């Protein structure tokens, strides 16, 4: 073990990352997300997420988009609670 490090592998880490298909919202594997980056997104789940507010993101760029844009492009946008 390295000097000055705690025994936990990811100290300070809150939650974990998962991948979702932007079209149907289903969970996908990391490999699948790598094959189709414009149709999948990565998000953090677990402790540290309040889930109070719904926001919309483009799956290809990760940028926030308006609700109207998300409704026009449901296959390439995701709704996310933050």
C-alpha positions in Angstrom: 0.0 0.0 0.0 1.3 3.5 -0.9 2.4 5.7 2.0 -0.3 8.0 3.3 -3.1 6.4 1.5 -6.2 4.9 3.0 -7.1 1.2 2.4 -10.2 2.1 0.4 -9.6 2.0 -3.4 -11.6 5.1 -4.2 -11.5 7.3 -1.2 -13.7 10.4 -1.6 -15.6 8.8 -4.4 -19.4 9.4 -4.2 -21.6 7.2 -6.3 -20.7 5.3 -9.4 -20.9 5.8 -13.1 -23.4 4.0 -15.4 -24.1 4.2 -19.1 -27.6 4.6 -20.6 -29.0 4.4 -24.1 -30.4 7.8 -25.0 -33.3 6.4 -27.1 -34.9 4.1 -24.6 -33.1 5.0 -21.3 -31.9 1.4 -20.7 -28.6 0.7 -19.0 -25.8 -0.3 -21.4 -22.4 -1.8 -20.9 -19.2 0.3 -21.0 -18.2 -1.4 -24.3 -21.6 -0.6 -25.9 -21.2 3.0 -24.8 -17.8 3.2 -26.5 -19.2 1.7 -29.7 -22.0 4.3 -30.0 -20.9 7.4 -28.1 -23.5 9.7 -29.9 -26.4 7.5 -28.6 -25.3 6.8 -25.1 -24.5 8.9 -22.0 -22.7 8.4 -18.8 -24.2 9.5 -15.5 -23.3 9.3 -11.8 -25.7 7.5 -9.5 -25.7 6.8 -5.8 -24.8 9.1 -2.9 -24.2 12.7 -3.8 -27.1 13.1 -6.2 -30.1 14.9 -4.9 -32.6 14.0 -7.7 -34.6 17.2 -7.1 -34.7 18.7 -10.6 -35.1 17.3 -14.1 -32.7 18.5 -16.7 -32.2 17.5 -20.4 -28.9 16.7 -22.1 -27.8 15.9 -25.6 -26.3 12.4 -25.6 -23.8 13.2 -28.3 -22.3 16.4 -26.8 -23.4 16.2 -23.1 -24.6 19.8 -23.3 -27.8 20.9 -21.6 -30.8 21.4 -23.9 -34.2 22.8 -23.5 -37.3 20.7 -22.8 -38.7 21.7 -26.2 -35.5 20.4 -27.9 -35.6 17.2 -25.9 -39.2 16.6 -27.0 -38.3 17.2 -30.7 -35.3 14.9 -30.5 -36.1 12.0 -28.1 -33.6 9.6 -29.6 -30.6 11.7 -29.0 -31.5 13.4 -25.7 -31.9 12.2 -22.1 -33.9 13.4 -19.2 -31.8 13.3 -16.0 -32.7 14.1 -12.4 -30.0 16.1 -10.6 
